[in-house]
Amino acid sequence: MSLNSVLPSPKATRIQIALLVGVFVLLYSPVLRDLAGIWWGSDTYSHGFLILPISLYLVWAKRSELRQLPLKQNSVWGLSLVLAAGLLLLLGTAGQMAVLGGLSFVGMIAGLVLLLLGKAYLKAVAFPIAYLFFMTPLYDYFLPPLNWPLQLLTASMGVRLLQMLGVPAFVEQQYIVLPRITLEVATVCSGTNYLISIIAIGLPLAYLTLRSWGSRLALILWAVAIGLAANWVRVVLIGMWANWGGEVLHGPVAIFRAMFVAWVGVLGLVVGAWGLSKLQKPATQDHQMKLPMRQRGDGESCPPLEWNRSWPMALVALTLLGVYATFLDRGPVDLKEDLSTFPISIDGWLGKQADLRDAIFRIEGADQELLRVYQNHESQPIQLYVAYLASQRQRKTLVDYRTAALHRNARAVAVTLPPGRVITVNRGRFRGPGTEHQVIFWYDMNGRIIADRYRAKLETMRDALVHGRTNGALVLIAGDPGDEAQMELFTRDLVSRLRASFP
């Protein structure tokens, strides 16, 4: 049998590639849509729109090398990575966590390359694939600890520069005290957000223009230093403007805005890359030949893609994942009783309706909300807020960065209910509009009272994977500091009444 008789035609090759790409796009289009929403609405991740095109260009730039690589498909490890990425996709869909969906996207691409093309190809495109991590909102987990040190550093350096320019100023933690005004270097002014954008642009530039890892690292460090210094200069200009009597600190000129940091950082990247490329030694002819011409051991060119078991395995795996993900959420779950019918009187507590605009905290996009003010003969007014989500979606969830603010100054405490049932809730303080409040709050996930936000997210995933539903509620009780005993008493009386409304 001749070789041509077992190899697929160019048309068959195009069909199998088109099928796989089509299924992949259908499977991950919701993930990319959610990620695009994050990129559009956040300065920290605004660079996300550039990541996929840059990654594709990095692969295209290696096309000569890729043509010479041997096809050695790895069904076992490739399929394992595909299935692991699929599990992340299901968990991300169930818990409405864009970060898991983004990680699944990157892992799925790596798994498909390993499954269909082999280890040599995965190694060759490892950097373009790993670069895709900049698409994902991973940095919410490790950027916040950097904000405070950079706030202090920016305030300190800003004051030093102002003093060098003859402007009287001194620093108190993150505050810059001037004769006419006191400025705060807020979290958004720390410069942390734009350092990620600078690094995201700097990595492919270093990868394409520089050959040694030392020079590439030097370029990234240089860009970060330029970005930090640019933020200091921005703060100094704002300080000088305020000292001269300027009223609108972030409006008169573009350099007062935080994007100035990113612009200067990118300019520093370009200048640094040009300078470092001039310092590196010219590539030898042997090196130039060795880099793009990785040959097979037998000297033959790589054969066309073969329709073997790896292709149907990939198609079946992606199709099944897509079908399961589509039917993962079987629709919203309504309350047993509308929150508007919740009792006005609860075991000696008399309530009255309140305007939702007066709530100290609200869940964005809640399907139903209740705000009442209750009081008995011994207590000060206690505010009760209940938010119910019939189905959670991206940017419409119970557990996110907004509810994280509730947990910041709270701790878990046990509350005993009659007849001896013990539940765990959160008790702490929260600064709402105007003043600080004592708060007790918890999540209700289909009858399960949960204090820990991470467990609440895991319970949402479990309900989605097992029961096909993502409903849940937040219950928040707020009162004056010092009224903790009455608030805990109200909690005991409230829990059993809520059970009549919640599914």
C-alpha positions as CSV (number, residue, x, y, z in Angstrom):
1,M,0.0,0.0,0.0
2,S,1.5,3.4,-1.0
3,L,1.9,6.3,1.4
4,N,-0.5,8.5,-0.5
5,S,-3.3,5.9,-0.1
6,V,-3.2,6.2,3.8
7,L,-2.7,10.0,4.0
8,P,-5.7,12.2,4.0
9,S,-6.3,14.6,1.1
10,P,-5.7,18.3,1.7
11,K,-9.5,18.7,1.7
12,A,-10.0,16.1,4.4
13,T,-7.3,17.8,6.5
14,R,-9.0,21.1,6.2
15,I,-12.4,19.5,7.2
16,Q,-11.0,17.9,10.3
17,I,-9.3,21.1,11.4
18,A,-12.4,23.2,10.7
19,L,-14.6,20.7,12.7
20,L,-12.3,20.9,15.7
21,V,-11.9,24.7,15.5
22,G,-15.6,25.1,15.2
23,V,-16.4,23.0,18.2
24,F,-13.7,24.7,20.2
25,V,-15.0,28.2,19.4
26,L,-18.6,27.2,20.3
27,L,-17.4,25.7,23.6
28,Y,-15.3,28.7,24.7
29,S,-17.3,31.6,23.2
30,P,-19.1,32.1,26.6
31,V,-15.7,32.2,28.4
32,L,-14.3,34.7,25.9
33,R,-17.4,36.8,26.2
34,D,-17.1,36.9,30.0
35,L,-13.4,37.7,29.8
36,A,-14.1,40.5,27.3
37,G,-16.5,42.0,29.7
38,I,-13.8,42.1,32.4
39,W,-11.3,43.6,30.0
40,W,-13.7,46.3,29.0
41,G,-14.7,47.2,32.5
42,S,-11.3,47.1,34.3
43,D,-8.2,49.1,34.0
44,T,-6.2,46.2,35.4
45,Y,-7.2,43.9,32.5
46,S,-7.7,46.3,29.6
47,H,-4.6,44.8,27.9
48,G,-6.6,41.5,27.6
49,F,-7.8,42.5,24.1
50,L,-4.2,42.4,22.8
51,I,-3.2,39.0,24.3
52,L,-4.8,36.6,21.9
53,P,-3.6,38.4,18.7
54,I,-0.1,38.8,20.1
55,S,0.0,35.0,21.0
56,L,-1.2,34.1,17.5
57,Y,1.5,36.3,16.0
58,L,4.2,34.6,18.2
59,V,3.1,31.3,16.8
60,W,3.1,32.6,13.2
61,A,6.6,34.0,13.7
62,K,7.8,30.4,14.5
63,R,6.1,28.9,11.4
64,S,9.4,27.9,9.7
65,E,10.5,26.0,12.8
66,L,7.1,24.4,13.2
67,R,7.1,23.0,9.7
68,Q,10.2,21.0,10.5
69,L,9.0,19.3,13.7
70,P,8.0,15.6,13.8
71,L,4.4,14.6,14.4
72,K,4.3,12.4,17.4
73,Q,0.8,12.5,19.0
74,N,0.5,11.9,22.7
75,S,-2.9,10.4,23.3
76,V,-2.5,9.6,27.0
77,W,-1.1,12.8,28.4
78,G,-2.8,15.0,25.8
79,L,-6.3,13.6,26.5
80,S,-5.6,13.8,30.3
81,L,-4.8,17.5,29.9
82,V,-7.9,18.0,27.7
83,L,-10.1,16.4,30.3
84,A,-8.5,18.4,33.2
85,A,-9.1,21.6,31.3
86,G,-12.7,20.5,30.6
87,L,-13.2,19.9,34.4
88,L,-12.0,23.5,35.0
89,L,-14.4,24.7,32.4
90,L,-17.3,23.0,34.1
91,L,-16.3,24.3,37.5
92,G,-15.9,27.8,36.2
93,T,-19.3,27.6,34.5
94,A,-20.9,26.2,37.6
95,G,-19.4,28.8,39.9
96,Q,-19.5,31.7,37.5
97,M,-15.7,32.1,37.9
98,A,-14.2,33.7,34.9
99,V,-10.7,32.9,36.2
100,L,-11.4,29.1,36.0
101,G,-12.8,29.5,32.5
102,G,-9.7,31.4,31.4
103,L,-7.4,28.8,32.9
104,S,-9.4,26.1,31.1
105,F,-9.0,28.0,27.8
106,V,-5.2,28.0,28.2
107,G,-5.0,24.4,29.4
108,M,-7.3,23.1,26.6
109,I,-5.1,24.7,23.9
110,A,-2.0,23.1,25.5
111,G,-3.8,19.7,25.8
112,L,-5.0,19.8,22.1
113,V,-1.5,20.6,20.9
114,L,-0.1,17.7,22.9
115,L,-2.9,15.3,21.8
116,L,-2.9,16.1,18.1
117,L,0.7,17.3,17.3
118,G,3.0,16.0,20.1
119,K,5.5,17.1,22.7
120,A,7.8,18.8,20.2
121,Y,5.1,21.1,19.1
122,L,4.0,21.9,22.6
123,K,7.6,22.7,23.6
124,A,7.9,25.0,20.6
125,V,4.8,27.0,21.3
126,A,5.0,26.9,25.1
127,F,5.7,30.6,25.4
128,P,2.8,31.8,23.2
129,I,0.4,29.4,25.1
130,A,1.7,30.5,28.5
131,Y,1.4,34.1,27.5
132,L,-2.4,33.6,27.3
133,F,-2.5,33.6,31.1
134,F,-2.4,37.4,30.8
135,M,-6.0,37.1,29.5
136,T,-7.3,35.7,32.8
137,P,-8.2,37.7,35.9
138,L,-5.6,35.9,38.0
139,Y,-4.1,39.0,39.5
140,D,-7.0,39.8,41.8
141,Y,-5.5,37.1,44.0
142,F,-2.0,38.5,44.4
143,L,-2.1,42.2,43.4
144,P,-4.1,43.6,46.4
145,P,-1.2,42.9,48.9
146,L,1.1,45.0,46.7
147,N,-1.2,48.1,46.7
148,W,-0.4,49.3,50.3
149,P,3.4,49.1,50.0
150,L,3.3,50.8,46.6
151,Q,0.9,53.5,48.0
152,L,3.4,54.2,50.8
153,L,6.4,54.2,48.4
154,T,4.6,56.5,45.9
155,A,3.6,59.0,48.7
156,S,7.2,59.0,50.1
157,M,8.9,59.4,46.7
158,G,6.3,62.1,45.7
159,V,7.1,64.1,48.8
160,R,10.8,63.8,48.2
161,L,10.5,65.0,44.7
162,L,8.2,67.9,45.7
163,Q,10.7,69.0,48.4
164,M,13.5,68.9,45.8
165,L,11.4,71.2,43.6
166,G,11.0,73.6,46.5
167,V,7.4,72.7,47.4
168,P,6.8,72.4,51.2
169,A,5.4,69.0,51.8
170,F,5.6,66.1,54.2
171,V,4.2,62.6,54.2
172,E,1.9,60.8,56.7
173,Q,1.6,57.2,55.6
174,Q,-0.3,57.4,52.2
175,Y,-1.1,61.2,52.6
176,I,0.8,64.0,51.1
177,V,0.4,67.2,53.2
178,L,0.7,70.4,51.3
179,P,0.2,74.0,52.6
180,R,-3.2,74.3,50.7
181,I,-4.4,70.8,50.6
182,T,-3.8,67.2,51.8
183,L,-3.7,64.6,49.0
184,E,-4.3,60.8,49.5
185,V,-2.4,58.3,47.3
186,A,-5.4,56.0,47.0
187,T,-5.3,52.4,46.0
188,V,-6.0,53.2,42.3
189,C,-3.0,55.6,42.4
190,S,-0.5,53.0,43.6
191,G,0.3,52.1,40.0
192,T,-0.1,48.4,40.5
193,N,-2.8,48.1,37.8
194,Y,-0.7,49.4,35.0
195,L,2.4,47.4,35.9
196,I,0.6,44.2,34.7
197,S,-0.1,45.9,31.4
198,I,3.5,47.0,31.0
199,I,4.7,43.4,31.7
200,A,2.1,42.0,29.4
201,I,3.4,44.1,26.5
202,G,7.1,43.8,27.5
203,L,7.3,39.9,27.5
204,P,6.5,39.4,23.8
205,L,8.7,42.4,22.9
206,A,11.6,40.9,24.9
207,Y,10.9,37.4,23.4
208,L,11.0,38.7,19.8
209,T,13.8,41.2,20.0
210,L,16.3,39.7,22.5
211,R,18.0,36.4,22.5
212,S,19.4,35.9,26.1
213,W,17.2,35.4,29.1
214,G,19.3,37.9,31.0
215,S,18.6,40.7,28.6
216,R,14.9,39.8,28.5
217,L,14.7,40.0,32.3
218,A,16.6,43.3,32.3
219,L,14.1,44.7,29.8
220,I,11.1,43.8,32.0
221,L,12.7,45.1,35.2
222,W,13.6,48.3,33.3
223,A,10.0,48.8,32.2
224,V,8.6,48.2,35.7
225,A,11.1,50.7,37.1
226,I,10.1,53.3,34.4
227,G,6.4,52.6,35.2
228,L,6.9,53.2,39.0
229,A,8.9,56.4,38.3
230,A,6.2,57.6,35.9
231,N,3.6,57.2,38.6
232,W,5.8,59.2,41.1
233,V,6.1,62.0,38.5
234,R,2.3,61.9,38.0
235,V,1.8,62.4,41.7
236,V,4.3,65.2,41.8
237,L,2.5,67.0,39.0
238,I,-0.8,66.6,40.7
239,G,0.8,67.9,44.0
240,M,2.2,71.0,42.2
241,W,-1.1,71.7,40.5
242,A,-3.0,71.4,43.8
243,N,-0.4,73.6,45.5
244,W,-0.9,76.3,42.9
245,G,-4.6,76.3,43.4
246,G,-5.9,73.8,40.9
247,E,-9.3,72.4,41.8
248,V,-9.8,69.5,39.5
249,L,-6.8,67.2,40.1
250,H,-7.4,64.6,37.5
251,G,-8.8,66.6,34.7
252,P,-6.7,69.4,33.2
253,V,-4.1,67.4,31.3
254,A,-3.7,63.8,30.2
255,I,-0.6,63.3,32.3
256,F,-2.6,63.7,35.5
257,R,-4.5,60.5,34.6
258,A,-3.3,57.0,35.6
259,M,-2.9,55.9,31.9
260,F,0.1,58.2,31.9
261,V,1.9,55.4,33.8
262,A,1.2,52.8,31.0
263,W,2.1,55.2,28.2
264,V,5.5,56.0,29.7
265,G,6.1,52.3,30.6
266,V,5.4,51.2,27.0
267,L,7.7,54.0,25.7
268,G,10.4,52.8,28.1
269,L,9.9,49.2,26.8
270,V,10.5,50.3,23.2
271,V,13.6,52.4,24.1
272,G,15.0,49.6,26.3
273,A,14.4,46.9,23.7
274,W,16.2,49.0,21.1
275,G,19.2,49.7,23.4
276,L,19.6,46.1,24.6
277,S,19.3,44.8,21.0
278,K,22.2,47.0,20.1
279,L,24.3,45.6,22.9
280,Q,23.8,41.9,22.1
281,K,26.2,40.2,19.9
282,P,25.2,39.5,16.3
283,A,23.8,36.0,15.7
284,T,26.3,33.6,14.1
285,Q,25.4,31.8,10.9
286,D,25.3,28.5,12.8
287,H,22.9,29.9,15.4
288,Q,20.7,31.4,12.6
289,M,20.6,28.1,10.9
290,K,20.0,26.1,14.1
291,L,17.1,28.1,15.4
292,P,14.5,27.8,12.6
293,M,15.6,24.4,11.1
294,R,14.8,21.7,13.6
295,Q,14.8,18.6,11.4
296,R,13.4,15.2,11.9
297,G,16.0,12.5,12.6
298,D,15.6,10.9,9.2
299,G,15.9,14.2,7.4
300,E,12.4,14.0,5.8
301,S,9.9,16.7,6.0
302,C,6.9,16.3,8.3
303,P,4.0,14.3,6.9
304,P,0.5,15.8,6.6
305,L,-1.9,15.6,9.6
306,E,-3.3,12.1,9.9
307,W,-6.9,11.3,10.8
308,N,-6.1,8.8,13.5
309,R,-7.8,8.2,16.9
310,S,-6.5,11.4,18.4
311,W,-8.8,13.6,16.2
312,P,-12.1,11.8,17.0
313,M,-11.0,11.7,20.7
314,A,-10.6,15.5,20.7
315,L,-13.8,16.1,18.9
316,V,-15.9,13.8,21.1
317,A,-14.3,15.2,24.3
318,L,-15.0,18.8,23.2
319,T,-18.5,18.0,22.0
320,L,-19.5,16.2,25.2
321,L,-18.1,19.1,27.3
322,G,-20.1,21.6,25.2
323,V,-23.3,19.6,25.6
324,Y,-22.9,19.2,29.4
325,A,-21.9,22.9,29.9
326,T,-25.0,24.0,27.8
327,F,-27.4,22.1,30.1
328,L,-25.4,22.7,33.3
329,D,-27.8,25.5,34.4
330,R,-31.4,24.3,34.0
331,G,-32.9,27.6,34.6
332,P,-33.7,30.0,37.5
333,V,-35.2,28.7,40.8
334,D,-38.0,30.8,42.2
335,L,-38.6,31.6,45.8
336,K,-41.3,29.6,47.6
337,E,-42.8,33.0,48.7
338,D,-42.1,36.4,47.3
339,L,-40.0,38.5,49.6
340,S,-42.6,41.3,49.6
341,T,-44.9,38.9,51.6
342,F,-42.3,38.5,54.4
343,P,-43.9,39.1,57.8
344,I,-43.8,42.6,59.2
345,S,-44.0,41.2,62.7
346,I,-41.5,38.6,64.0
347,D,-41.8,37.3,67.5
348,G,-42.0,40.8,69.1
349,W,-40.1,42.6,66.5
350,L,-42.1,45.1,64.5
351,G,-40.8,46.1,61.1
352,K,-41.5,48.8,58.5
353,Q,-40.6,48.9,54.8
354,A,-37.5,51.0,53.9
355,D,-36.2,52.5,50.7
356,L,-33.6,50.2,49.1
357,R,-31.5,53.2,48.4
358,D,-30.9,53.4,52.2
359,A,-29.4,49.9,52.4
360,I,-25.8,49.9,53.7
361,F,-25.0,47.2,51.2
362,R,-26.7,45.7,48.1
363,I,-26.1,42.8,45.7
364,E,-25.9,44.1,42.1
365,G,-28.5,42.6,39.9
366,A,-30.4,40.6,42.5
367,D,-33.6,39.1,41.3
368,Q,-35.4,40.0,44.5
369,E,-34.5,42.3,47.4
370,L,-36.0,43.1,50.8
371,L,-35.1,46.0,53.0
372,R,-36.9,46.4,56.4
373,V,-36.2,48.1,59.6
374,Y,-37.1,46.1,62.7
375,Q,-37.3,47.1,66.3
376,N,-38.5,45.8,69.7
377,H,-38.9,47.5,73.0
378,E,-35.3,47.0,74.0
379,S,-33.3,47.5,70.8
380,Q,-32.3,50.3,68.5
381,P,-33.5,50.0,64.9
382,I,-32.1,47.0,63.1
383,Q,-31.9,46.9,59.3
384,L,-32.6,43.7,57.5
385,Y,-31.5,43.2,53.9
386,V,-32.1,40.1,51.9
387,A,-31.0,39.6,48.3
388,Y,-32.0,36.5,46.3
389,L,-30.5,35.4,43.0
390,A,-32.6,32.8,41.2
391,S,-29.6,32.0,38.9
392,Q,-26.1,33.3,39.1
393,R,-24.2,34.6,36.1
394,Q,-21.0,36.4,35.4
395,R,-21.1,39.8,37.1
396,K,-24.3,38.7,38.9
397,T,-23.1,36.6,41.8
398,L,-23.3,36.4,45.5
399,V,-19.6,36.0,46.1
400,D,-17.4,38.5,44.4
401,Y,-15.1,41.5,45.2
402,R,-18.1,43.5,46.5
403,T,-19.1,41.0,49.2
404,A,-15.4,40.6,50.0
405,A,-15.6,44.0,51.6
406,L,-18.2,42.6,54.1
407,H,-15.7,39.9,55.1
408,R,-12.8,42.3,55.6
409,N,-13.6,43.2,59.3
410,A,-15.7,40.2,60.1
411,R,-15.2,36.8,61.8
412,A,-17.2,33.6,62.0
413,V,-19.3,33.1,65.2
414,A,-21.7,30.4,66.3
415,V,-25.3,31.1,67.0
416,T,-27.6,28.6,68.8
417,L,-31.1,28.3,67.5
418,P,-33.9,26.5,69.2
419,P,-34.1,23.5,69.8
420,G,-30.3,23.4,70.0
421,R,-29.3,23.8,66.4
422,V,-26.1,25.7,65.9
423,I,-25.3,27.8,62.8
424,T,-22.2,29.8,61.9
425,V,-22.6,33.3,60.7
426,N,-20.3,36.3,60.2
427,R,-20.2,39.2,62.7
428,G,-18.2,42.3,62.2
429,R,-18.2,46.0,61.2
430,F,-18.9,47.5,57.8
431,R,-18.7,51.2,56.8
432,G,-21.8,52.0,54.8
433,P,-22.9,55.4,53.6
434,G,-22.2,57.9,56.3
435,T,-21.2,55.7,59.3
436,E,-19.9,52.4,60.5
437,H,-22.4,49.6,61.3
438,Q,-22.3,46.4,63.3
439,V,-23.3,43.6,60.9
440,I,-24.3,39.9,61.0
441,F,-24.5,38.2,57.6
442,W,-24.5,34.8,55.9
443,Y,-25.3,33.0,52.7
444,D,-28.3,30.7,52.3
445,M,-27.6,28.1,49.6
446,N,-30.8,26.0,49.3
447,G,-31.2,25.6,53.0
448,R,-27.6,25.5,53.9
449,I,-26.5,28.5,56.1
450,I,-22.8,29.3,55.2
451,A,-20.5,31.9,56.6
452,D,-17.3,31.3,54.6
453,R,-17.5,32.9,51.1
454,Y,-15.2,30.3,49.6
455,R,-17.4,27.5,50.8
456,A,-20.4,29.4,49.4
457,K,-18.8,29.4,46.0
458,L,-18.0,25.7,46.2
459,E,-21.6,25.0,47.2
460,T,-22.7,26.9,44.2
461,M,-20.5,24.8,42.0
462,R,-21.8,21.6,43.6
463,D,-25.4,22.6,43.1
464,A,-24.8,23.4,39.5
465,L,-22.9,20.2,38.7
466,V,-25.3,17.9,40.6
467,H,-28.7,19.7,40.5
468,G,-28.3,22.1,37.6
469,R,-29.1,25.2,39.7
470,T,-27.1,28.2,41.0
471,N,-29.6,30.1,43.1
472,G,-28.7,31.5,46.5
473,A,-29.3,34.4,48.9
474,L,-27.4,36.9,51.1
475,V,-28.9,37.8,54.4
476,L,-27.5,41.0,56.1
477,I,-28.5,42.4,59.5
478,A,-27.1,45.9,60.4
479,G,-27.3,47.9,63.6
480,D,-25.5,50.4,65.8
481,P,-22.2,49.3,67.4
482,G,-22.9,48.0,70.9
483,D,-26.2,46.4,70.0
484,E,-24.7,43.0,69.3
485,A,-26.8,41.1,71.8
486,Q,-30.1,42.3,70.3
487,M,-28.9,41.7,66.8
488,E,-28.0,38.1,67.7
489,L,-31.5,37.7,69.3
490,F,-33.1,39.0,66.1
491,T,-30.9,36.5,64.1
492,R,-32.4,33.6,66.1
493,D,-35.9,34.7,65.5
494,L,-35.3,35.5,61.8
495,V,-33.7,32.2,60.5
496,S,-36.8,30.0,60.8
497,R,-39.0,32.6,59.2
498,L,-36.7,32.9,56.1
499,R,-37.0,29.1,55.6
500,A,-40.6,29.6,54.5
501,S,-39.5,31.8,51.7
502,F,-36.3,30.2,50.5
503,P,-36.4,27.1,48.3
